[in-house]
């Protein structure tokens, strides 16, 4: 399966009324002018996106292409947070109902965001139960699944991130992308290799959720991933064929960062950029400052700041601080 520039451009046009063309900013923190002086560094600010993350792009692109009958029947999704919020938003933009399935342990802030967008919430326990509930909703209510990371329309949507990025900064050498299920990096890498093949695309996984790395080592997507990380948005429970294929074909490398490193960069971003980000959003900068630091000196580097749906209590707990924001 391949994406084309035509399909990516069509997706950009399709979703343009419903998403934000997020800015690409030079790193602007004062402390970072010393810490990050060895790189020409750009931030693609998807944390400023509608619904708080890049997920809106793929979800909106998917829902807008449903038939009238499918929209009438409504949509469903399984997610611990960002994708559930994005699906609720996409359904609202298309005049469809959404019933999203979330773990009972989901962050209350993210649950409240879904409810505020008009979604009905169904809770489950394990990932297997969440998927079983979604399948029942597809069968019994005729709802269409909006998958969190798999599918051509999802990839077209996430590819628009790279389309904007390279329009803003055509001279990039490297793009660093957080990896969960692989939907974001699949689209971005596909677009980058179409637009600027010499530009490297590097993924970053937490050490406690290395499912895509394991998949690449095995030569197939793994169907069970052991997840133990503070970066819940990057803790995909499985990997699937289409996103795996695009990663295998277009991603140059995947590196790993620890939870301790993620927490430290969350603190840096808060103090230096005045942004309270979730661990996934800190992942690209963490990768640059740790496993990739020596190799990328002097390069034009873009970091995908993928999103930030986090509440104050959770931020303080993860970073070990007592901030007020």
N, C-alpha and C positions, 0 to 999 in steps of 0.2 A: 504494500500500500504506500502511495506517495501523495504528498500535497503539491499543489501547483501554485505559482504566483497568482494566477487568475482566481483560484478558489480562495486564497488568503485575502486578496483584495476585495472579492465579493463579500467575504465575511466581515471585513472592516466596514464596508458600506452598510451592510445589513444591521450591524450592532451599533452603529455610530450614534444613533439617537438615544441609546439606552446605557451607554458606558462613557467613561471619561477618557479622553486622550491624555493619559497621565504624563507629567513632565519628566524629562531626563535632566537631572541636575548634577553639576559638579559637586564633589564632596565639599561641604561648606562648614564643617565644624572647626573650631579653633584648635582644640587638642589634636585633631586629626591632621592638621597642616604639618605637624612634626612626625606623628606616628606613621602617616601615610604618604610621606613626601617622595617615596621611591616609585609611585605609580601615578599615572594620569587617570583619575578615578571618576567614574560617572555612576549615578544612582538612578535606576528606572523605578519610579515611585508608585508601584502598584498598590502600596498600602493606602494610597489616596483614591483608589478605585471605588466605584459604587459597591456597596456591601462590604467594603473593607479589604477586599483581596482580588487577585486576578481571576478568581473563579467565576465572576460575573460574566466574563467574556465568553467562555465556553458554554455556560448554562444558557445565556441569552441566545447565542447562535444556535444552540440545539432546539430550544423551545420555539423560537420564531419560525423554524422550518417544519414544525408539526402541522398536520392537516387540521382543518376546522373540526373534524370529528375527534381527533386526538386531543385538541385543546379543550373541547367540551368535556371529555372524559377526565382531564386533569393529568397531573404529573406526580411522580414520587421520586425519592432519592434516599440514600443512606449516607450518613455523614455525622462526624462528631462536632461539626461546626461550620467552617467556612463554606463548604459546598452546599450544606443545607440552607444557609442564608442566601447564597447565590441562586439556588433553585427556587426558593420562595420569591425572590425578587424577579427572576425571569418569568415565573408564572404570572406574577402580578402585571408585568409589562404586557404580557400576551393575553390577559383576560382569562387565564386558566386558574383552576384551583391547584393547590399543592398540599400533599400530605407527606411530610418528611419523617424519616425514621432515624432516631438518634439514640445513642447509648444513655442509659439512666445516669451515667457519670458525666455527661456532657456539661460543659461550663454553663452555669445559669445565664450568664450574659449572652452567650450565643443562642441559647434557647429563646430568650426574650427577644432577640433580634428577629428570629424566624416568626415568632408570634406577631410581632409588630408589623411584619410584612404580609400577614394574613394567612400564614401556613398553619395547618393542623399538625400537631406533633404526636407521633407514636413512639413510645420508648421500648427499648429492648435491652438485653444484657450483653451477650457475646456478639461478635461480628457475624457468626453463623445465624444467630437469631435475627439480627437486623436484616440480613439478606433474605431469610425465609419470610419475614414480614413483607418486605418489598415485593417478593415474588407473588405472595398472596394478594397484595394490592393490585398488581398487574393483572392477575387472573380474575379476581372477584369484582374489581371496580373498573377494569379497563384502563388503568393509568399507565402512562408511558414512563419508563425509567430514564431519568437524566443521570447518567453515570458520572461518578466523581472524577474519573481520569481516563476513561477509555472511550474511543469513538471519533470518527472523522470530524464531526461538527465541533467536538471539544477541541481537537487539535487545531482546526481552522481558527477557532476563537483565541486560543493561547498563542498561535503564530502571529496574531496581530500585535502582540507585545513587541516582538522582534521587528516587525514592520515599522512601527513607530520609532523604536530605538535606533535603528540604522538610518532612518530618515533624519533623526536628530544628530546622530554621531556616526557618520559613515566611515570614519577611520579607525574603528575599534579593532583591537587585536584579539581580545578575549571577552567572552560573556560567561559569567558564573551564575548558575541557576540552582536553587534548592530542588531536591528530588524527594517526592513522596511516592505517589503511585506512578508518576511519570508523565502525567498529562501536560504539565507546564513545559517541561524540558523537551518533550516530543514536538510540540508545536514550535517552540522557540528554535530548537536545533534545525528543524526542517526549513524554517524561513531563513535562518542565518546562512545555511549551506546553499540555498537558492540565490540569495542576494549577495553574499560575500563568502565564498567557499573557503578562503584562506583564514577566516576568523575562527578561532578555536571556541568550542562550547564545552565548558567543564561543569559537571554536576557536583553537588555536595549532598551527602547523606549523613545523618547522625551515626555515630558508632553503634548506637543501640537500635538502629533500624536500617540495616544494609541489604534490603531485599533486592534492589535493582543490581547492586554489585554481585550478589549471589546469583541472580538470574543470568547476568552476563558471563560469570565464571562457568555456570552449568550449560550455557547455550540454549536456555529455555526459560520462560517466566515461571517463577516459583509460585505455588498456590498457597503456601503458608509462610508467613514471615513472623519471626520472633521480634516483638517490639518492646523496647525498654528505654524510653527517652523522654525528656521534657518537651521535645518538639512534637507535640501530638499531631500537628498538621502534616508532618512528614512520616508519620507512622502507618503507612499503608499496610493492610493485613495480607495483601496478595499482590501479584503482578499479572498482567494480562497480555495477550499476544500482540495486539496492534501497537500499543505504547512501547512494549519491549522491542519490537521490530524497529521502530523509528529511533529509539535510543541506541540500539546496536549499530544502526547504519550511520547515524549522524552525530552522536556525542563522542567527543574525543577522549574524555577521561572522566572518572568519578573519584572524588576524594572524600575523606571522612573527618568529622569534627566531633569532639566530646561534648557532653552536656555542660561540663565545667567551662569549656571554651565558649559555648553559646551564651551561657549566663553572663560571662565577663563582657562579651560584646554587646549584649542587651544593656548592661550598665553603661558602657561607653556611648552607645547610641543615645541613651537617655540624657546623659550629662553633656554630650558634645553636640548632638543634633536636636535635642529637646523633643525626642520621639520615644514614646513607650511602645516598643515592638514585641510581638510574640517571638518565640525562639526560631521559628521557620524563617521569619523576616530577617533575623540576624545571621542566618546560615551563610549567605554568600560572602559577607564581610569577614565572618569567622574563618572561612576557607582561605580567603586572600591573606589574612594576617597570620595564619598558622601553616597548613600544609603547602600552600602555594606561594608563600612570601618570597622566598629566594628566587624562584624560577621566573617570576613575572616582573622583576624590576625594570622600570622604564617603559612598560607596556601601557597601551591605552585599554583600560579595563572597565567593563560595565558590570554592575552588580544588580541582580533582580531582587528588589525589595518587595517580596511577593504579597505581603498583606499583614494586617495586624488587628485581629479581633481579640483583644485581651482586656480584662478588667484590672482595676488597681490591686485588688487583693491577690490575684494570681500573679501579676507582675512582681509584686513585692515578695511573694513566697519564692518564686523561681530565682530571683536575683539576690535574695537575702538582704533586701534593703527595706527601708520604711519611707518610701517616697510618697508625696502627695501630688496628684495631677488631676 
